[in-house]
Amino acid sequence: MAPTIYDIARAANVSKSTVSRVLNNQQNISEEARERVLNAIKDLNYHPNKLARSLSTGFDAILVISRSSATIVDNPFFSEILNSISRKAEEEHFDVILQTSQNNQDELKKCIKKIREKMIKGIIILSSPTNEKLLQQLDVFGIPAVVIGKVTGDYTNIFSVDTDNYRDSYAQTQFLIDQGHEKIACLHSPFDYNVAIDRFNGYRDCMEANGLKPKKQWIRNSGYTIGEAYKAAKGLLELSDRPTAVFATDDLKVISVYRAFTEENVRIPADMSVIGFSNSNLSQFLFPSLTSMEIPIRQLGETGTELLFSKIKGSAATPAKVILPTENIKGASVAAVTG
């Protein structure tokens, strides 16, 4: 029969509460008593019942809220960032619970259930929806949550880690204009998330600031999947008045553009230039090499997880919002307009 906390207390000649304080790494205990308890644990080969202890103290776990599967299929961003979160959680000896939901109401119900049942001590949300109702409702529960993305509201327990998507998008568009491009298309994602809005607005505002007005058919909602983005890229090539450059707002759209252009024998950049956002895991395989804004996906996950654990541990010095730098990669996918 496995030894219990009572057996440890008896062997160490201390109270059950003293054993409990040692197991929970509390400080209000003498070193001599702590040593006796630790020796008894070793002698009896005692292993704490994590489930029983969690009924009173809560599980050592964090919840990761992902988007619905319809919006993340084929998207390497989510698998890569989950990897970095899991590694950091493992260093803290925490488990990771991944949650997906069909809608916002279902998402909230699942979150509240886990919070009330003490299943989690913190939350990481992998994207920032434009509708922050979920964040508003989670904030009142007093458990820390970190959003990987932009947060616009003011909260007590909600924090964020992001890159400056608007600035980076503006800079990418300006680079094309500086190379002589005026007919610049934009393949963007649906405007359900702040990242899509910021990247599109950077493109739009830069075009306007330079006195350029793109045609409506050059601006295309390219969905969340490679298939949707591929269809949008092919649509550009069917136009009688083609753009001279394409700004693709994420790596799935970049890949789709390369595929569609290759199939139609459209040369990059001789026939059309391409610029976009990327991560090194994918862009290293593209030819010609992509001119892009490199998103630090691993650092986003690591920084977000570190921020969450600092709040779980009670740090008061945690910043509400962290902006990570991106890297501008000059590849061979953009050519200057001549003549």
C-alpha positions in Angstrom: 0.0 0.0 0.0 1.4 3.4 -1.0 2.5 5.7 1.9 0.2 8.6 2.8 0.8 12.1 4.2 -0.1 10.6 7.6 2.7 8.1 7.3 5.2 10.9 6.5 4.0 12.9 9.5 4.4 9.9 11.8 7.9 9.1 10.6 9.1 12.7 10.8 7.4 13.2 14.2 5.6 16.4 12.9 2.0 17.3 12.2 0.1 16.6 9.0 -0.1 20.4 8.3 3.7 20.6 8.6 4.1 17.9 5.9 1.6 19.8 3.8 3.6 23.0 4.1 6.8 21.2 3.0 5.0 19.6 0.0 3.7 23.0 -1.0 7.1 24.6 -0.6 5.9 27.1 2.0 8.4 29.0 4.2 6.7 29.1 7.6 8.6 26.0 8.9 11.9 25.4 10.6 14.8 24.0 8.6 15.1 21.1 11.1 11.5 20.1 10.6 11.7 20.5 6.9 14.8 18.2 6.8 13.0 15.5 8.8 10.0 15.6 6.5 12.2 15.4 3.3 14.1 12.4 4.8 10.8 10.7 5.6 9.6 11.3 2.1 12.8 9.8 0.7 12.8 6.8 3.1 9.2 5.9 2.4 9.4 6.6 -1.4 6.4 8.9 -1.1 4.9 10.4 -4.3 2.3 13.2 -3.8 -1.1 12.6 -5.2 -1.3 15.5 -7.6 -5.0 15.1 -8.3 -6.0 15.2 -4.6 -3.7 18.2 -3.9 -5.2 20.0 -6.9 -8.7 19.8 -5.4 -7.6 22.4 -2.9 -4.8 24.3 -4.5 -5.7 24.1 -8.2 -4.0 22.3 -11.0 -0.6 23.4 -12.3 -1.9 24.0 -15.8 -2.4 26.9 -18.2 -5.1 27.1 -20.9 -4.2 27.9 -24.5 -7.2 29.2 -26.5 -6.7 28.7 -30.2 -9.0 29.8 -33.1 -11.5 27.5 -34.6 -10.0 24.8 -36.8 -11.5 26.5 -39.9 -9.2 29.5 -39.5 -6.0 27.7 -38.7 -5.9 24.8 -41.1 -2.5 24.6 -42.9 -1.2 27.6 -40.9 2.2 26.9 -39.4 2.1 29.9 -37.1 -0.1 28.1 -34.6 1.9 24.9 -34.4 5.1 26.8 -34.1 3.8 29.1 -31.3 2.2 26.2 -29.5 5.6 24.5 -29.5 7.3 27.5 -27.8 4.5 27.8 -25.3 4.7 24.1 -24.4 8.5 24.3 -23.9 8.3 27.2 -21.5 5.4 25.6 -19.6 7.4 22.4 -19.2 10.3 24.4 -17.7 7.8 25.7 -15.1 6.4 22.1 -14.5 3.0 23.2 -15.8 0.7 21.2 -18.1 -0.9 22.8 -21.2 -4.6 22.5 -22.0 -5.5 23.4 -25.6 -9.0 24.6 -26.2 -10.8 25.2 -29.5 -14.5 26.3 -29.8 -17.2 26.7 -32.3 -18.2 30.2 -31.2 -17.5 32.9 -28.6 -20.2 31.8 -26.3 -19.0 28.2 -26.3 -15.5 29.5 -25.7 -16.5 31.6 -22.7 -18.5 28.7 -21.1 -15.5 26.4 -21.4 -13.2 29.0 -19.9 -15.4 29.7 -17.0 -15.9 26.0 -16.2 -12.1 25.4 -16.1 -11.5 28.5 -13.9 -14.3 27.5 -11.4 -13.0 24.0 -11.2 -9.5 25.3 -10.5 -8.2 23.4 -13.6 -6.0 26.4 -14.8 -3.9 29.2 -13.3 -3.6 31.3 -16.4 -4.7 31.7 -20.0 -2.9 32.3 -23.3 -5.0 33.4 -26.2 -3.4 32.9 -29.6 -5.0 35.7 -31.5 -6.7 39.0 -30.8 -10.3 39.2 -32.1 -11.7 42.6 -33.0 -14.6 41.9 -30.6 -13.1 42.0 -27.1 -16.2 40.8 -25.3 -14.5 37.5 -24.3 -11.6 39.5 -22.7 -14.0 41.8 -20.9 -15.8 38.8 -19.4 -12.6 36.9 -18.5 -11.1 39.9 -16.8 -13.5 39.8 -13.9 -12.3 36.4 -12.7 -8.9 37.7 -11.6 -6.8 35.1 -13.3 -4.1 36.3 -15.7 -4.5 36.0 -19.4 -2.0 36.9 -22.1 -3.1 37.6 -25.7 -0.7 37.0 -28.5 -1.8 40.0 -30.5 -3.2 43.6 -30.1 -5.5 44.5 -27.2 -7.3 47.8 -27.4 -9.2 47.9 -24.1 -8.0 48.6 -20.6 -8.0 45.6 -18.3 -6.7 44.5 -14.9 -5.8 40.9 -15.7 -5.4 40.9 -19.5 -1.9 41.4 -21.0 -0.6 41.3 -24.6 2.5 40.5 -26.7 2.6 41.6 -30.3 4.6 43.1 -33.1 3.7 46.4 -34.7 1.7 45.1 -37.7 0.5 48.5 -38.9 4.0 50.0 -39.0 5.5 46.9 -40.7 2.8 46.8 -43.3 3.2 50.5 -44.0 7.0 50.0 -44.4 6.5 47.1 -46.8 4.2 49.1 -49.0 6.5 52.1 -48.9 9.4 49.9 -50.0 7.4 48.9 -53.1 6.5 52.5 -53.9 10.2 53.5 -53.5 11.0 50.9 -56.2 8.6 52.7 -58.5 5.5 50.6 -58.0 2.2 52.3 -58.1 -0.1 49.4 -59.1 0.1 47.4 -55.8 -2.4 44.6 -55.0 -3.1 43.4 -51.5 -4.1 39.9 -50.5 -5.5 40.2 -46.9 -7.3 38.1 -44.3 -10.8 38.6 -43.1 -11.2 41.4 -40.6 -12.2 39.3 -37.7 -8.8 39.8 -36.0 -6.8 42.9 -35.2 -3.7 41.6 -37.1 -5.7 41.6 -40.4 -7.0 45.1 -39.8 -3.7 46.6 -38.9 -1.8 45.0 -41.8 -4.5 46.1 -44.3 -4.7 49.6 -42.8 -0.9 50.0 -43.1 -1.1 49.2 -46.8 -4.1 51.5 -47.4 -2.7 54.4 -45.4 0.7 54.2 -47.2 -1.0 54.2 -50.6 -3.1 57.2 -49.7 -0.1 59.1 -48.2 1.7 58.6 -51.6 -1.3 59.8 -53.6 -2.1 56.3 -54.9 -5.5 54.7 -55.2 -5.5 51.0 -55.9 -8.3 49.5 -58.0 -10.9 47.5 -56.0 -10.1 44.3 -57.9 -6.5 44.5 -56.7 -7.6 44.3 -53.1 -8.8 40.8 -52.2 -10.0 39.1 -49.1 -8.0 35.9 -49.3 -9.5 33.9 -46.5 -7.7 31.7 -44.0 -6.6 28.8 -46.1 -4.1 28.1 -48.8 -6.9 27.2 -51.1 -8.7 30.5 -50.6 -5.5 32.5 -51.0 -4.5 30.5 -54.1 -7.9 31.4 -55.7 -7.3 35.1 -54.9 -3.8 35.0 -56.4 -5.1 33.4 -59.6 -7.8 36.0 -59.8 -5.2 38.8 -60.0 -3.7 37.1 -63.0 -7.1 37.0 -64.8 -7.3 40.8 -64.8 -6.7 42.8 -68.0 -5.0 45.5 -65.9 -2.6 43.6 -63.7 -0.8 45.1 -60.8 3.0 45.3 -60.9 3.4 44.1 -57.3 1.6 42.1 -54.7 1.6 42.6 -51.0 0.7 39.4 -49.2 -0.2 39.9 -45.6 0.8 36.4 -44.2 2.9 33.5 -45.2 0.0 31.3 -46.5 -0.8 34.0 -49.0 2.8 34.3 -50.0 3.0 30.6 -50.7 -0.2 30.7 -52.7 1.1 33.6 -54.8 4.3 31.7 -55.6 2.3 28.6 -56.6 -0.2 30.5 -58.7 2.4 32.5 -60.5 4.6 29.5 -61.2 1.6 27.6 -62.7 0.8 30.6 -65.0 4.5 31.2 -65.9 4.5 34.6 -64.3 8.1 35.4 -63.3 8.9 36.8 -59.9 10.0 39.6 -59.9 10.5 40.2 -63.7 6.7 40.1 -64.4 5.4 40.9 -60.9 7.1 41.7 -57.6 6.0 40.0 -54.4 6.4 41.2 -50.8 4.9 40.1 -47.5 5.2 38.7 -44.0 6.8 35.4 -43.4 8.6 33.1 -40.9 11.9 31.5 -41.7 10.6 27.9 -41.5 8.7 28.5 -44.8 10.4 31.4 -46.5 13.8 29.6 -46.7 12.3 27.3 -49.4 11.0 30.0 -51.7 12.7 30.9 -54.9 13.4 33.6 -55.7 14.0 34.6 -52.0 11.2 36.6 -50.5 11.5 40.2 -49.5 9.6 40.1 -46.2 9.0 41.2 -42.7 10.1 38.3 -40.5 7.7 37.6 -37.6 9.5 36.3 -34.5 6.9 33.5 -33.8 9.1 31.6 -31.3 9.8 34.8 -29.3 6.1 35.7 -29.3 5.3 32.4 -27.7 8.2 32.5 -25.2 7.6 36.1 -24.2 3.9 35.6 -23.8 4.4 32.5 -21.6 7.1 34.2 -19.5 4.7 37.1 -19.0 1.9 34.8 -17.9 4.1 33.0 -15.4 5.3 36.2 -13.9 1.7 37.1 -13.2 0.9 33.6 -11.9 3.8 34.1 -9.4 2.4 37.5 -8.3 4.8 39.9 -10.0 3.5 43.5 -9.9 6.0 44.8 -12.3 4.7 43.0 -15.4 4.1 45.4 -18.4 0.5 45.4 -19.7 1.7 45.4 -23.4 4.9 44.1 -25.0 5.9 44.9 -28.6 8.6 42.7 -30.1 10.8 43.8 -33.0 10.6 42.3 -36.4 13.3 41.9 -39.0 13.2 43.3 -42.5 14.5 40.7 -44.9 15.7 41.9 -48.3 15.3 39.1 -50.8 15.1 38.9 -54.6 11.3 39.0 -55.1 11.1 42.7 -55.7 12.3 44.5 -58.8 12.3 48.2 -59.5 9.9 49.6 -62.1 11.8 50.9 -65.2 10.6 53.0 -68.0 
